[in-house]
Amino acid sequence: MFEGLTRLEPIKAHAVPGLAEKWEVSPDGRIYTFHLRTNLVWSTGEPITADDVVYSWRRALDPKTASNYAGQLYYIKNAEDFNTGKIKDPTLVGVKALDKLTVQVELHSPTAFFLDLCAFPTLYVVPKQAIEKYGDHWLTHKPLPVSGAYELDSWRLNDKIRLVKNTNYWDATNTQSAIIDLLPIETPSTALNLYERGQVDLVWDKGLIPAELLDVLLKRPDFHAFSYLGTYFVRFNTTRKPFDDPRVRQALALAVDKERIVKKITKGGEPITSALVPIGTQNYTSPEGLGYDVERARKLLADAGYPGGKGFPHFEYLFNAAASGDKIHENIAIELQQMWRDALGINMSLRQVETQVFWGTQQRMDYDLSRSSWIGDYNDANTFLGMFVTGDGNNETGWSNPRYDELIHTANETVDIQKRANLFQQAETLLVHDDVPIIPLYIYVGVNYFDTNKVAGIWQNVLDDHPLRTIRKIKTQP
């Protein structure tokens, strides 16, 4: 329903012109001048202007908004200081309207992925007129002004969301479907049955495939598997003993047999990993993290004061029930519980909570260990590594390493691709080999299912991002 200055094209998920039809970048890579399209209007008919862009970005940064994703804008001059309250004047943030159709953005330093960020939801352009009138309830009032390809027609809880084509969208001519219904299906069997009966055209959540049938269904031509930028990992709460000791964290990481997890539980051909940044990330190759070495794990645990697990405190592993109704998080938790008991002689209890409770509990750091995952927001190593700098809203481990922060900061100021990658590699070594506030387990494999003879306009890309505006049903001949 909303769009940014750029948008993602559906084949390679690269940033292309969106609300901005073109831009110039200064020779030093720090100043972007965006030129908005002349035919931009809200779905309700009012013009979309440069002031709307400035308002939207300042709103995302405003401390009162309390956005977990405000950090996506920190590459802009003074954005972090405004978001953290060090400065109070939003006009000092490096985004301004030069005129009704021109937005100028000043960055702290060259940022290789800035155009990709402009296509990310945090930087979408939202309606000041509705937000100021209705406050936190602005999404529920009609007519809702939108800047993207679709308007919200209806939203019936536990039934469906209906989107209708926004005829005032600048690219409405190329918006393929007039109506799209999104169904909030939670159980794999229901999703598969609806698909088999022809009541849904496309299912794009791997979790909505019955796990016991996954290996069989992947052989069908209408089931499409692909690799994408997503990693499943375990977080430590490094503020709690004994997990404040890197040797303890390393020991637990070394005692995890990841092959056992993907072969026994996930069954989708997921590559195991010792690194956080997935294979296939643009201009980057991860360093090696910690492998599987039980003897070394036992020695480290003994060095930390817990030989054979003696004296090691009882601890909990936090996880949520998967939204799709399967038990993947629970099954992985049980497997980890057994591995650590057998290899290290330590005892872990399992703590399952409802999904919304899970996110809040993890954010408050009310846990010992927690199941986690991260899907890349854009195709760059920083979308994974940047979240573990000190104070980032998505860190949620309590871990802080000044050297890591410095490496990430310097990398993001470095224009040379190879030098930048080398700095990121040094940082990731700290993250997954030396300090180990997380244990990477495996890289996600995406699966969606649809009949290519009936549905067109969807491609498998590394961000698993599929713009609705390009998807259409193929008309069959009578």
N, C-alpha and C positions, 0 to 999 in steps of 0.2 A: 504493500500500500504506500510505501514511502521510498524515496530514492535519494542518492547523494550526488555530489558533483560528478562522480564517476559511477559506473555500474560494472558488474562482472559479465563478460560475454560467456555463453554457456558451454563452449567446447573446451577451452583451456583455462577458464576461470581467470582471465587476465582483465585488468581494469581498462575500460574504454570510456569514451565520453558519455556522460549521463545528463544531468541537468546543465552541466557546463559543456558547451560544444567544442571548446578549445581552451588552451592555456599556454602560457610562456613560463619558462623557468630561468632565473637569473644565472649568469655564468658560474657563480659560486654554489649553485644548487640550493640556496636558502630561501629565495623568494619566488612564490608561485602566484601568477596573476591569472585568475580564471574568468572566462567570459561566458556568461549564462546565455542560453538560447533565448531568442526574442519571442518565442511562442509559448513560454512557460506560464501556466495558470494552475491554480488549485482546482480540484475537482468541482468546487463550488463556484468557479469562475473568476475569482480575484487573481491578479498577477502574482507570480512568485518572483521575489526580488532578491538582490544581494543582501538586503537587511534581514531577510528570512534565514539566510545561511548563517549570518553572524549571530542572530538570536539563537538558532538551534545549537550551534557549537558552544556558545557561552552557557546555555542552559545545561548542556551535558557536563560542563565544568563547574557549574555553580555548586558550592558545598551543600546548599540546601537540597539539591536534587539527590545527593548521596549516591551517585552512580558508581558501581563497581568497575565500570569500563571507562571512567574518565581518563585513565592512563593512556588510552588510545590517542588522546589529544596532547599528551605531554611533549611531543616533539615540536609543538608550536611555542614560540617565544612567550614566556611568562605564564603559560597555561598551568604548569604544575604549581607555581607559587599562588596563583589565584585559587586553584582547587583546594590547596592545603591551607588557605587562609593567610598566607604570608603577605599577600597584597589584596586589597579590597576592591580596587577599581577594575571592573571587567574590560574597560576600554584599553587597558594596558596589555591585554592579551593580543598576540600577533595575528589577529584576523579583523579585517575591516572592509567596509563597502566603499569603493572608490566612486561608484555611481550606482544606479539602479540595476545594472547588469554586469558589474565588475566586482569581483572579490579578490582582495590581495591577502596572501597568507605569508607570514614571516616565520621561518623555523629557526630553532637554535643552531642547527647544523644540517648539512645535507642528509636526507633521509631516503634511502633507496626505495622504500616501500610506501612512500607517502600517498601516491595515487591509489594504491590498493586500499589504504586506510580510508580514503575518501569514498570508497564503495562499501564500507562496513557500516552496519546499522547505527552505531553510536554517532556517526557523522551524517546520518540522513537528515533531510530538511523537513521539519515538522511545523505545524500551524500555530504561530503565536496567538492569532486571534481566538482560536478555540481553547488553547491552554490557559491563557490569561482570563478567559471568561468562565471556564468550568473547572480549573485547577486539576487535581488528580483524577477527576472523572471525565476528562475531556474525550477519551476514547468511546465513551458510552452515549454521547449526545449526537443526534443527527440534525442536519447533515454534517458529517465528519469530513473536513477538508483533507485531501490526501495529495501527495506529490508524485505517487507512483502509478503503475499500470492498472491497479485494481482498487476498487472501493469496497468497503465492508457493507454488504447488504443485510446480513443477519448473523447472529452468533447465539446458537442455542446450546447451552451446556449439555455435555454428554450426548449430543446429537450431531451437529455439524456447524461449520463456519461456511457461509456462502459469500464468495467474492464475485463481483460483477465488473466488467470492463469499464475503466475510467475513460470515457470518450473525450475528456479534455486533456488527457496525458499527451505529452509532446510527440510520443511515438505510437499513438493509438492505432495507427494504420497497420503496424506490425505486431500488435498484440493479438495472439492467435486464437484465444478462446474467450467467448463472451461471458461464460459462467464457469466458475470452478468451485466445487464443494470439497472441503477438507473434513475428513472424518476422524474423530479422536478415538481410534480403535486401540485397545490396550492389550488384547490377547492375540497371540500368533494364530491360533486356530480360527478365530473369528475373521481375522484379516484374510487368511488364505481361503476360507469358505466364501467370503464376499467376492473375492477375486475370481474364484473358479465359477461362481454363478453369474459373473459378468456385471456385478453391482458396483465394483470399483475397477478403475482402469489401470491404476498405478499404485504400487506399494514401495516406498523408498526407505524403509527402515529395516535393517537386517534383523533387529530384535523382533520383528513381526513375521519371522519364519520359524515354524516349530523346530526347536533345536534337534529333536530326534530325527527329523526329516531333512536336515540341512544338507548332508552329504549327497542325498538322493536328488533333492530338488535342484542343486547346483549343476546337475547334468542336463537340465532342461534348457531349451533355447530361449525361453522367456525369463530365465533367472540370470541376472547379469552381475558378476563379481568384478571388483576393481579395487586397487589399492588407493588409499587417500591419506591425507596428512592428519592422522589421529593416533594417539598413544594411550594405552591403558597402563596405569602405574599405581604405586602405593605411596601415600604421604606419611611421614613421621611428624608428630608434634615434638619439635626439638626443644620446646621449653619444659617438657616433662622428663623427669628422670625415669629410667636410665637412658632415654633416647636423646639426651643432651650430649651423649658421648659418641663421637663419630665411629669409634671401634664397634660399639653395639650396633649401630646402623649398618656398618659394613658387614658385620657378621650375619645379620638377618638377610641382607641382600645376597650374600654369597651362598646362603643355604636354600635358595629358591630354585627349584628345577622347573624352568619356564617351559621346556619342551613338554613336560607332563601336563601342564595347564592347557596348552593349545591343542594337544592331541586328545586329551581326555575330556575337555570341557568346551572350548570354543568351536573347534572342528571346522573352521572356515578357511583354513590354510594361512592363518595369521603368522607373519614372521616374528620370532621372538627378538627382543632387543635388550641391549644393556645401556642404550642411550635414550634420551628423551626426544630428540629431533628425528622425525621419520626419514627413512630412505626416500629419495625423490624430491626433497626440499631444494628449491632453486639455489644454485651457487653454493652448496654446502654439503659436506660429508662429516658425519659425527665421529668423534673419537670413540675408542672402546671404553666401556664402563666396566663394571664388575661382572665376571662370569659366574659359573656354578662350581664351587670349590668348598665342599663341606669341611675338609680338614683345616683349611685356612680359616673358615668361619669359626670353628671350635677354638682355634688358637686365639683369635681376636677376642672372642667372648671371654676366654680365660684371662687374657691380658687386661680386660676391662673389669675383672674382679668376679667373674661368674663361671668358674670352671665347671663344665658339664651342666651348666644351667643352675648350679647351686646358688641359692640366694637371689635369683632373678625374680623381680616382683611380677605378680599376676597382672596382665594387661588386657585391653580390649581392642577389637578391630571393628571399626564403624563402617557400615555399608547400608545401602538402600535397596529395597525391592525394585528390580528393574521395571521400568514403566510398561514394558510389553507383557509383564506377567511371568516371564521366564525366571529362572533361578541362577542366572549366570554369576551375579555378584556373590550370592550365597555360596555357590559351588566353588568359586575361586577362594572365598574366605575359608571354607572348610579344608580345602587343599593346602592353603598356606598354614593353617592351624596344625595340620598333621605333619607337614614338612618341618616346621620349627620345633615341634615336640620331638619328632624322631631324630632330627639332626643335632639339635642344640639342647634338648632337655628342658625347654621353657614352655609355659602354658599360657595360652591366649583364649579368651572367651570372645564370642561373637555378639555383636550388638546391631541388630537390624532395626531401622526406623523408616517411617514413611518418607517419601522423596523430599517433600518440602521441608520437613523437619531435618532431614539429612543435610541439605544445603545450609540451613541456618546453623546447625550444630558444627559443621566443618568450618564455617566462617567465624564462629565464636571460638574456634579451636578447643572445643569441649570433647576431645578425643585423644587417644594414644596413637593408634594407626588408623588410616582411613583409605578406603578404596577411592581411586581418582582416575580421571581421564582428561585429555585435552584434545580438542579438534582445532586445527589451525584456522585462524581468522583470515590469514592471507598467506601467500606462498613465500615465506621468508623465515629463516631460523629464529628471528627475534620474536615471532608470535609465540614460540615455545619458551625460549630462554629468558625473554624479558619479564615474564611474570614472576620470576624468582628473585628479582632485585629487592632490596630491603624496602618494606613498606608497600609493595604493590598489592592491590586489592585482591589479586588472585593467588598470592603466595601461600597463605593459609598454612604455613608450617612453623612459623616463628623463626625460621632460619635467616641469618643475616651474615654476609661475608663481604667486607669492604673491597677486597680484591675482585670478587665476582662483580660487584656493582661497577667498579672502575672499568673492568674489561668490557662489560655490556655497553656502558656509556661510551667508551672509546670506539668500540666497534660501530656504533650507530653514528659516529661522527666521521667515520672513515669511508672515503669514496672508493678506494682501490678494492676490488671484489675479493682478491686473494688475501690481502692483509686483513680485511674485515672477517673473512671466514676463519683465518688463523686465530684472531682474537676471540671469536665465538667458541672455537674448539678449546682454547685454554679455559674459557668460562665453563663450558659443558663438562670438562674433565673435573673441575672442582665439584660440579653438581652431581655427577653420577659415578665418580671414582674415588674422590678424596673425602669430601664432606658428607655426601649421600643423604640429603634430606628427603630423597625420594628413591623408590625402586622401580625403574621401568620394567614392564613385563612383556608386552607385545605391541606390535603395530596393527592398527585396525585394518580389516578388509571390509569394504562396503559391499552390500548386496541390495539391489532393488529388483523388482520384477514387474514386467509389462511386456505385452506382445508388440513387437516392432511392426507388425502388419496392421496394428490398430492405433498405436500411439507414436507420434513423432515429436521431435524438438527437445529430446532429453539426451544428454551425453554424459559419459562417466568422466569426471575430472578430479584432480587431486584435492580439491576443496569440498568435494561432495556437495556442490552448490548447483541447484537446478532452478533457474529463473522461471517462474510460472508463465511469464509473458511469452515464452517461446514454445510452450507445450500445446499440442493440439491432437484431437482425435482425427484419424484418417477416415475419410468418407468411403464407405464401401459401395461398390457398384450394385444397383438393384438387380 
